[in-house]
Amino acid sequence: MNKILSAAVAAAMLTIGMPAFADDGLNDGTPPSRNLGYTHLPGADMEAEGEAPSGGGADDQYLFLAGSSFTPRLSSQTVTYHGAGCTASTAAVTTSLELPEGSVIHGVRLYYYNVEPAGSVSLFLTTYPGDGSSYDRLYATGSDTAGYVSEYFPMALLTVDNLNRSHVLTGTMTASARLCGMRVFYAR
């Protein structure tokens, strides 16, 4: 009931021109900053959201998954939460990628904290067709930029077919690196 009421209030606020960002105690009611202290390396996803001259298409969509939403691949591994959605683990962490049927995935932006050399944080987007096989559709490693970094990795276009396969995002990191999230850039 509260979710329905909250959605109705937000819709009413937008209809009469009031900002939809309410003061929830976490901010002052203004939209959050896009920079967030990250070094953002350029990519097609940022061009699509209007941060470059080309602009974006009406069908461009994004799904952001915080590092804290990823779960350990092995039951014996530990995951450490460092705050702000960032986690660390000595083994792979993974999460299911749920996108609308027929969506076309263009690439993934990796958000991470790094103090080590290039390759300290990696991502995989893997397809599982249900027959015991798997296909890595995207494998990428972070650059040697230190600190909080977001980096975009394009991929061969992949159409979501929820009837015949599932998609999973996986992150790996070295001991002092952190996975802070992944943002999937797709079109509907």
Phi, psi and omega per residue, in radians:
M1 nan -0.755 -3.139
N2 -1.110 -0.644 3.121
K3 -1.148 -0.712 3.125
I4 -1.137 -0.774 3.135
L5 -1.114 -0.767 3.122
S6 -1.076 -0.730 3.120
A7 -1.127 -0.696 3.131
A8 -1.152 -0.709 3.121
V9 -1.136 -0.790 3.126
A10 -1.065 -0.740 3.123
A11 -1.110 -0.710 3.125
A12 -1.140 -0.690 3.135
M13 -1.103 -0.735 3.126
L14 -1.162 -0.643 -3.122
T15 -1.123 -0.693 -3.097
I16 -1.656 0.129 3.025
G17 1.539 0.221 3.104
M18 -1.510 2.634 3.117
P19 -1.149 2.510 -3.111
A20 -1.508 -0.098 3.141
F21 -1.566 1.774 -3.132
A22 -1.432 2.734 3.077
D23 -1.335 1.782 -3.107
D24 -1.779 0.192 -3.112
G25 1.528 -0.217 3.137
L26 -1.702 -0.346 3.091
N27 -2.595 -3.114 -3.098
D28 -1.668 0.293 3.129
G29 1.613 -0.023 3.097
T30 -1.703 2.701 3.125
P31 -1.024 2.553 -3.138
P32 -1.179 2.681 3.088
S33 -1.150 2.524 3.119
R34 -1.375 -0.454 -3.035
N35 -1.273 -0.815 3.090
L36 0.943 0.422 3.102
G37 1.364 0.152 -3.136
Y38 -1.600 2.616 2.881
T39 -1.545 1.912 -3.106
H40 -1.624 1.968 3.058
L41 -1.405 2.394 -2.998
P42 -1.097 2.718 3.110
G43 -2.933 2.906 -3.109
A44 -1.060 -0.514 3.140
D45 -1.160 -0.629 3.120
M46 -1.284 -0.604 3.046
E47 -1.065 -0.726 -3.107
A48 -1.149 -0.527 -3.142
E49 -1.576 0.219 2.991
G50 1.569 0.240 3.133
E51 -1.582 0.113 3.059
A52 -2.476 2.847 -3.016
P53 -1.003 -0.452 -3.045
S54 -1.187 -0.436 -3.126
G55 1.262 3.098 -3.089
G56 -2.048 2.878 3.095
G57 -1.583 2.738 -3.126
A58 -1.130 -0.374 -3.094
D59 -1.630 -0.035 -3.122
D60 -1.155 2.344 -3.118
Q61 -2.382 2.789 3.114
Y62 -2.415 2.504 2.989
L63 -2.225 2.050 3.134
F64 -1.804 2.281 3.100
L65 -2.122 2.037 3.131
A66 -1.155 2.657 3.106
G67 -1.002 -0.533 3.139
S68 -1.247 -0.196 3.103
S69 -1.515 -0.116 3.107
F70 -1.474 2.508 -3.118
T71 -1.968 2.737 3.130
P72 -1.101 2.443 3.087
R73 -1.313 -0.586 -3.130
L74 -1.915 2.459 -3.122
S75 -1.194 -0.365 -3.092
S76 -1.544 -0.165 -3.077
Q77 -1.485 2.752 3.090
T78 -1.901 2.599 3.073
V79 -2.174 2.305 3.140
T80 -1.914 2.274 3.106
Y81 -1.631 2.181 -3.098
H82 -1.820 0.113 -3.118
G83 1.590 2.856 3.111
A84 0.968 0.498 3.100
G85 1.466 0.002 -3.076
C86 -1.632 2.377 3.119
T87 -2.253 2.834 3.074
A88 -2.382 2.559 3.102
S89 -2.753 2.690 3.117
T90 -1.567 0.000 3.091
A91 -2.366 3.058 -3.049
A92 -1.149 2.496 2.991
V93 -2.065 2.613 -2.973
T94 -2.532 2.746 3.051
T95 -2.659 2.637 3.104
S96 -1.307 2.482 3.111
L97 -1.822 1.904 -3.090
E98 -1.867 1.878 3.120
L99 -2.187 2.747 -3.140
P100 -1.089 2.523 3.089
E101 -0.917 2.343 3.099
G102 1.475 -0.099 3.087
S103 -1.107 2.649 3.115
V104 -2.004 2.047 -3.132
I105 -1.441 2.249 -3.141
H106 -1.750 -0.575 -3.107
G107 3.018 -3.109 -3.079
V108 -2.347 2.345 3.009
R109 -1.721 2.182 -3.124
L110 -1.703 2.238 3.068
Y111 -1.903 2.202 -3.082
Y112 -2.689 2.878 3.018
Y113 -2.015 2.276 -3.022
N114 -2.416 2.351 2.989
V115 -2.206 0.089 -3.080
E116 -1.945 3.131 -3.139
P117 -1.138 2.994 3.102
A118 -0.922 2.576 3.118
G119 1.524 0.143 -3.120
S120 -1.285 -0.418 3.103
V121 -2.271 2.337 -3.137
S122 -2.308 2.763 3.053
L123 -2.313 2.646 3.038
F124 -2.289 2.453 2.890
L125 -2.042 1.974 -3.017
T126 -2.037 2.460 3.083
T127 -1.847 2.360 3.084
Y128 -2.095 1.929 -3.122
P129 -1.458 0.018 3.069
G130 1.540 0.061 -3.138
D131 -1.848 0.257 -3.131
G132 1.645 -0.100 3.133
S133 -1.758 2.940 3.060
S134 -2.560 2.661 -3.114
Y135 -2.355 2.071 3.056
D136 -1.347 1.930 -3.136
R137 -1.482 -0.427 3.101
L138 -2.601 2.278 2.989
Y139 -2.322 2.221 -3.119
A140 -2.598 2.635 3.070
T141 -2.125 2.593 -3.136
G142 -1.176 2.760 -3.136
S143 -1.360 -3.025 3.133
D144 -1.631 0.259 3.091
T145 -1.207 2.299 -3.096
A146 -1.595 2.709 3.115
G147 1.637 -2.723 3.094
Y148 -1.432 2.155 -3.032
V149 -2.309 2.503 2.909
S150 -2.139 2.321 -3.040
E151 -2.420 2.295 -3.097
Y152 -1.657 2.408 3.099
F153 -2.190 1.927 3.103
P154 -1.294 2.858 3.119
M155 -2.570 2.892 3.015
A156 -1.065 2.369 -3.086
L157 -0.963 2.366 -3.102
L158 -2.269 2.128 3.129
T159 -1.566 2.273 -3.140
V160 -1.269 2.193 3.120
D161 -2.267 1.498 -3.035
N162 -1.164 -0.334 3.124
L163 -1.273 -0.634 -2.991
N164 -1.925 -0.170 -3.136
R165 -2.815 2.775 3.042
S166 -2.046 2.799 -3.137
H167 -2.176 2.471 -3.093
V168 -2.325 2.416 3.010
L169 -1.755 2.391 3.125
T170 -2.293 2.426 3.058
G171 -2.129 2.479 3.032
T172 -2.249 2.641 -3.133
M173 -2.674 2.728 3.054
T174 -1.439 3.077 -2.973
A175 -0.971 -0.674 -3.076
S176 -1.889 0.258 3.060
A177 -1.751 2.800 -3.126
R178 -2.329 2.456 3.014
L179 -1.618 2.082 -3.108
C180 -1.827 -0.261 3.072
G181 2.744 3.011 3.045
M182 -2.432 2.371 3.098
R183 -2.046 2.067 -3.120
V184 -1.579 2.241 3.111
F185 -1.759 2.109 -3.116
Y186 -2.536 2.911 3.101
A187 -2.179 2.619 3.127
R188 -1.942 nan nan
